[in-house]
Amino acid sequence: MPEFIHKPVMAAEVLAALKPRPGGRYADGTVGGAGHAAGILAASSPTGWLSGCDRDGAAVEAAKTRLAEKFAGRFEIRRGNFAEMACWIPAPGCDGVLLDLGVSSPQLDSPGRGFSFQQDGPLDMRMDDRQPLTAAQWVNGASADDLAKIFWEYGGERESRRLAKAIVHDRARRKFETTRQLAELIERISPRAGKRAHPATKIFQALRIAVNDEIGSLKQGLEAALKILKPGGRLAVITFHSLEDRVVKEFGRGRARAYTFSGEVDVPELRQPRTPELKWVTRKAIAPGEIELKDNPRSRSAQLRVFEKI
Ligand SMILES: C[S@@+](CC[C@H](N)C(=O)[O-])C[C@H]1O[C@@H](n2cnc3c(N)ncnc32)[C@H](O)[C@@H]1O
């Protein structure tokens, strides 16, 4: 098996947020190469327990191998979406839950996974390769309107309509099968060609989010995390772009607020006053320090938010 190398982002900050202790039970919904998971298990030695999952089969195998070396008998790792964590992790049994969103370095760096516009590979982008829908199917099958919508909503791409139309025009001639074919079309027609960020950055981000339904999974994953946490348990979420961070912030705001509905409504749940379910541990997002930024440039857009279940 090839080596799985991913530097965990804000590892010390995550441990300070989750405060792992012996006997505690923790969940890592994005176990990846198990850098954070190993930190949590070490800090909760000798009796802490970790339930972990990842959609990526290679990550799950790498995590199991790494953790078995030092922490045998103290973890369970499954392949699956964190949206479904509450189906197999006993609720409310957890002292801490971590979601470290986005993609891992091995996913980005393996051309065969199709996440990168810098290397040629199949236009794939699936975190879970058992899922049928690939980026190529999106690009070759979606309407110009649907493509423009995801480029704008998930990528914030200002040229969303023009790029979507160009893709639809080009694909009548030949199907898009590789990352280079798509990146070259964008390079050719993007007005941002020649600027610092590669012109395909936003389009690739948008396609990745759509292919993996990342926003839908995140919303469900936050609900699942709240369900499996014990009162007093902590939720730490690391995001890598503003769209994800907005979802996490809105979830925190909604759940930290008491709620009453004073008007006449037919929906019984709305007539019930709601008490806050969690509180913010830090109001402001935590960012990586200078040393980490130098050592791991991929951490530059990371933001950590921490909540505590009431
Ligand atoms: C940034 S990496 C996590 C790295 C990990 N914390 C470590 O220390 O190595 C993100 C991982 O989350 C996984 N992932 C993303 N969304 C997921 C989801 N909805 N459910 C499960 N895993 C997911 C990806 O496959 C990837 O392996």
The ligand as an SDF file (V2000), in Angstrom:
LIG
                    3D

 27 29  0  0  0  0  0  0  0  0999 V2000
   -8.5330   17.0370    5.6380 C   0  0  0  0  0  0  0  0  0  0  0  0
   -8.6800   15.3080    5.5100 S   0  0  0  0  0  0  0  0  0  0  0  0
   -8.6510   14.7520    7.1690 C   0  0  0  0  0  0  0  0  0  0  0  0
   -7.2750   14.4780    7.6890 C   0  0  0  0  0  0  0  0  0  0  0  0
   -7.2190   13.8670    9.0700 C   0  0  0  0  0  0  0  0  0  0  0  0
   -7.7920   14.7110   10.0770 N   0  0  0  0  0  0  0  0  0  0  0  0
   -5.7900   13.5050    9.4470 C   0  0  0  0  0  0  0  0  0  0  0  0
   -5.3460   13.8700   10.5320 O   0  0  0  0  0  0  0  0  0  0  0  0
   -5.1150   12.8310    8.6400 O   0  0  0  0  0  0  0  0  0  0  0  0
  -10.3660   15.1370    5.1340 C   0  0  0  0  0  0  0  0  0  0  0  0
  -10.8340   13.6860    5.0230 C   0  0  0  0  0  0  0  0  0  0  0  0
  -12.2350   13.6960    5.2130 O   0  0  0  0  0  0  0  0  0  0  0  0
  -12.8330   12.7750    4.3440 C   0  0  0  0  0  0  0  0  0  0  0  0
  -14.2100   13.2370    4.1850 N   0  0  0  0  0  0  0  0  0  0  0  0
  -14.6460   14.3900    3.6390 C   0  0  0  0  0  0  0  0  0  0  0  0
  -15.9850   14.4650    3.7200 N   0  0  0  0  0  0  0  0  0  0  0  0
  -16.3990   13.3390    4.3670 C   0  0  0  0  0  0  0  0  0  0  0  0
  -17.6740   12.8580    4.7680 C   0  0  0  0  0  0  0  0  0  0  0  0
  -18.7920   13.5270    4.5050 N   0  0  0  0  0  0  0  0  0  0  0  0
  -17.7210   11.7000    5.4570 N   0  0  0  0  0  0  0  0  0  0  0  0
  -16.5820   11.0000    5.7260 C   0  0  0  0  0  0  0  0  0  0  0  0
  -15.3460   11.3970    5.3440 N   0  0  0  0  0  0  0  0  0  0  0  0
  -15.2660   12.5590    4.6730 C   0  0  0  0  0  0  0  0  0  0  0  0
  -11.9740   12.8050    3.1030 C   0  0  0  0  0  0  0  0  0  0  0  0
  -12.0840   11.5990    2.3900 O   0  0  0  0  0  0  0  0  0  0  0  0
  -10.5680   13.0150    3.6940 C   0  0  0  0  0  0  0  0  0  0  0  0
   -9.9260   11.7780    3.9070 O   0  0  0  0  0  0  0  0  0  0  0  0
  1  2  1  0
  2  3  1  0
  2 10  1  0
  3  4  1  0
  4  5  1  0
  5  6  1  0
  5  7  1  0
  7  8  2  0
  7  9  1  0
 10 11  1  0
 11 12  1  0
 11 26  1  0
 12 13  1  0
 13 14  1  0
 13 24  1  0
 14 15  1  0
 14 23  1  0
 15 16  2  0
 16 17  1  0
 17 18  1  0
 17 23  2  0
 18 19  1  0
 18 20  2  0
 20 21  1  0
 21 22  2  0
 22 23  1  0
 24 25  1  0
 24 26  1  0
 26 27  1  0
M  CHG  2   2   1   9  -1
M  END
$$$$
